[in-house]
């Protein structure tokens, strides 16, 4: 969760209230990354953990590492990915310090490092696990071949792959990502699940005609199930047999609570395919 907003006292308070609302509504998994808010999101989350007795023992905390920004650590170096053992270990120490916890439940590698050596990453994971700093490991934005490569060197299972999945970006349905998740019992997590519904999707390529057609189908289904369009999108993701976990990124407390409606909708196979047809602009072959 990017819970610090613009960093103002008002945004920070809104973020803390959002975390509290999620926890009190029954959410148990909280997703972070070392780059969110420049680390400030993890620090703010630590404040909530201090404020709510027993919360830490009842939740799963994920964070991600591996992205290095421009001019880090010295001026002139480019933005890049870094899965070196040294950088992974250093990153986790920073994450634990900011969250003020002893052990991270799940560590994800944020985006594939084109230069990563699987054996070196596996060594870093083993070191972290042996030290009691990380319980489980996974990846984010990995293609199936990249995940397979890394898993071939890791003695522990990679338990999740967090990728973009929404009405605009359905690559995970087509490139083998969700097939691999089912076969290997890997939990897929969907970031930006409401792209193209609540806000424009990353790299949006839909024409105005596409958007109108898709919205009409969302409107029809929302009326049928007596809910809102964005709830239908979450329900569409949850219907997939891979067991997709949508990442709820809003800091609107009411929207966080309302998202739970998606778990109760008796969504049909026919409506799932109707939305896919509206998205594609044509029936399946």
N, C-alpha and C positions, 0 to 999 in steps of 0.2 A: 504494500500500500504506500502510495506517495502522500503521506499524511501531513506533511508540513506545509503543503500549498506554497504560497509565496514567502513563507517564513515569518509573516507578521504574527503578532500575538493572537489575533483573531483566527487566522488560519491554523495556527498550532492548537488552539483550543478546540476548533472544529474537528481537527484530526484526532485529538484525544477522545472527544465525545463519540466519534465514529468507531474507534476501536472498542470503546466501552459498549456501544450499542451492538456491535457485532458479537462480542463475547456474551453479553446478556441475552442475545437472541439465539445463542447456541452454536455460533461459529467457533470452530476449534483449530483452524489452520490459518496462520498469518504469514503472508509472503512478503519478503523484503529483498533488497539488493544493496550491496555496498555503495553503489552509485546513486541510489534514490535520494534526492535532496543533498547530495554530497555527504551522505552518512547521517544527516540530521534526522531522517525518518527513523532510523534504528535508535537514535538517542531519545527521540520523543516516545517511541514505543516502550523504551525502558522506564520512562516516567510513569506510564500507565501500569506496567507490571508492578512498580513500587506502590501504586495507589490502590491496587486491587489484590488483597490477600488471597493466596492460593491459586491465582490465575496461571502462573507459570506451570504448575503441575498438571493443569487441565487442558493445555493447548500444545499444538505443534508449531514450531517456529522454523521457517525456511528462510535462507538468504542465499544470495548469488554473488559470484565473483568472476573475474577474468577479463573485464573490460578496463582498459587503461586509457584515460583521456589524453588529449594533446598537451604537450609541455609537462608531462608527468613521467619521471621526477625532475627533469631538467628542461629548460627552455629549448625549443627546436625539435623535440622528438614528436613523431606523429601519434594520432590516436591509433590504438592497436588492441589486439587481444593477447593475453599472456597466460598460458597454462603451465608455466615453469613451476617446478616444485617450490622454489623459493618464494615466488609471488603468491601462490595459493596459500602456503602456510602463513605468510605475512598478512594476507587478506583476512583469513579466518581469525587471527589474533585481533585484528581491528574490529571485525564484526562482533566478536564476543565482548570486547571492551565497550563498544558503543551500546550493545544490548544489555550489558551488565549481567550476563549469564555465564555459567561455566561450560555448558554444552549446547551446541546447536543441533537441533533435531535432524534437519536435512540441509545439505549444502548442494547447490546446483552450480554448474559451470554455465555462465550466462549466455555466451555466444561462441560458436566453434572457433577455436584458434587454428588457423590453417597450418601452423607450424607445430602443433602439439604432438608430443611423443607419448603414446599410450602408456608405455611402461613407466615413464616419469610421473604422469598423472596418477597412475595406480599406486606408485610409491608414496606420493603425497597423501592420497586418501588413506592408505594404510597407516601412515605416521599420525594422521589426525585421529583416526579411529583408535589406535593403540593408546594415544594420549588422553582419550576420553573427551576430545574437543568436538567431535562430530559423530552422530549416530549412524546416519544414512546418507547416501549420495545419489545424485541424479544429474540431469543435464537440462539445458534450455536451448531451444531453436536448433537442435541437432537433426540432421537428416538420418534416416535409418542406417545408412552405411557408416556414418560417423559414430553413432551410438554402438553399433556392432563392433567397430574397431576398438573403441575404448573398453567395452565390456570384455573383449577377448583378453585384455591385460589385467582386469580388475578381479581380485578374489571375492569381492563382495558384489551383490547384485546392484545394478543401477535401477532405482525404483520409480523414477518419474522422468518425463520429458515434457517440459513446459514450452508450448508453441502457440503461435497466433492461430486462432480458429474463430471465424465469425461468418456472417452472411456474405461478406465480400471475399474473404480469404478462406477457401476450403481446400488448400493444398494438402493438408494433413489427411484428408479423405482419399486423395488421389496418388500421393507419392509413397505410400506404404507405411507412413508414420503410425497411423492408428491400427493398421494390421499388425505391425510389430508389437505395439503396446498390448494388443490382445494375446498374441502368441507368447510373449515373454512375461506377461503379467506385470507390465509397466503401467503406472498410472499416468494418463495424459492430463495435463493441465492446460486450460485455454486462457491465454492472456488476450486482452482487448476483445472479449467476447461480444461486446455490444457495438463494435465498430460497424458502421453502415446502418445502425438503427437509432442509437441515441446521439451519436456524433459521427462525423465522416471517418471512414476507415483509412488506415495508413495506405498511401499510394492509391487512393480511390480511382478506379477506372470505369465506374458505372456512369452511364449517360443519364440525363434527366428522364428519359423514357424508361430505362432500367429501374431507376429509383422509384418512379411512379408505380410501375408494375409490381415491384417487390413490396412497396408500402401497402398497396391494395390487398395483397395476400396476407400481410401481417394484420391489417385492419379486419379482414374477414375472420381470421383465426382468433384474434383478440375478442371479437364480438361473440364468437362461438363459445369460447372458454371463459367469458366474462372476466377478462384480465386486460393487461396492457401489452403493447407490441414488444417491449423489451423483455417482458416475462416470457413471451412466446419464444424469443430467441434463446433464452436460457434453457427453456424446456426442450427446444430442438437439439441443443447440445447434449443435454442429459439423456436424451432418447438413444444415443449411439451406444452400442454394446461394448465399446472399449472402456466405458466408464469415465467419460470426460468430466473433470472438475473445473468449472468456470471460475476464473479469478475475479471476484467482485472488487473493483477498484475504486468505487465511489466513496466519498467522505460524507455523503448525505445520509444521515442516520435513518430517515424514513425509507429511503430506497434500499438500504441494507436490509432492513426488516422485511420490506415487501418482496425482496428477491426470493425469500423462502417459499413463496407461492408456487414457484416453478417445480418444487418437489412434489406437489400435490395434484398437479394437472394430469388427467388420464389421457395423455397425448397419443394420437393414433399414428400408425405407420402411414396411412393415407395423407394425413396433414403434413407429416415430415417430408414426404415426396412432393406434395403440392408446393411447399415453400422452396424446395430445391428446384422445382420446375420454374417457379417465378424468378428465382435467382438466376438461373441459366438462360431463361428466355425461350426454353424449348423442353419438351418431355425428355425423359431418359431414353436412350436408344432401345 
